[in-house]
């Protein structure tokens, strides 16, 4: 993302700074909840709209496709708009999409609602990161952006298990009402405590799109689109896997979602040190670890304790993969880092859609509850092969250091 001289700079002692960052983090928490809570409530959602679990899993893909469409489009077209106003508009659209999800009476309407809910996802994180960078004192921008990215790990540790429990106790629609409320609250807080910042009047779509001429950008996004899909092939169906393969009761599912969230926090912390040494070595190592742990989960899920341990390892490795991929894509995108950051969200949510779709296919074909994890391991291996191809194509300018 372009880090031009900030139009508004606040001192780190500014009493409104903490409130502004908290408002932006809250939006990220809401996004994280709505992205992952569907996976923990698939059986309830399927029953509520009178469809099968694999077909209900397509609503996960619909959300992901919304991100794929919205992230680059809004990043490019919205660059010239005042940032605070754009953030408020994104959160209002987010709230509307989740409210529509809660009201959906059938499969088609729920698919549309999940698509709409996903549209603001990538753009919100991109714009919020720029705002956070600009409102702190010079030299503190990296710290501020890291605060914004805590939204999804916090959601996975606390918000998703809570929303899953709420959905199981009060009906799956209540989880989406909760998220819609978070979106409205975020919009109100952003409008109140985030300082005004004008848009980038010099931004041009053509200069951003020029990055797409580099084949390395496409190869890196393809690594994410395929490799990260492995996790979603399994995790999209984590609730029925735990209930049917592991034999756990429904009220145990939030515990495993909490374990997954803890893995996200640990993985981000570990990867923060690893990428300082080598982004590409971290990307290669985390790809291998993710594929191996997904393959192990196919059998570990037969028992409660091994399932929890391997699920933790999966999230640690995939969190490192996501961070390394983000840095790699921003590097190869050059000056078009706004589009690079948005492209990363688009790639990861193509992976979301691909993984959920393939996982649903093997389940619908009757291949058993182990099949999504094995499909996931295969996708991770395919992503690793694409990464090696990327390094081979550009070995003259790229090393593992």
Order of alpha helices (4+ residues) and beta strands (2+ residues): alpha-alpha-alpha-alpha-alpha-alpha-alpha-alpha-alpha-alpha-alpha-alpha-alpha-alpha-alpha-alpha-alpha-alpha-alpha-alpha
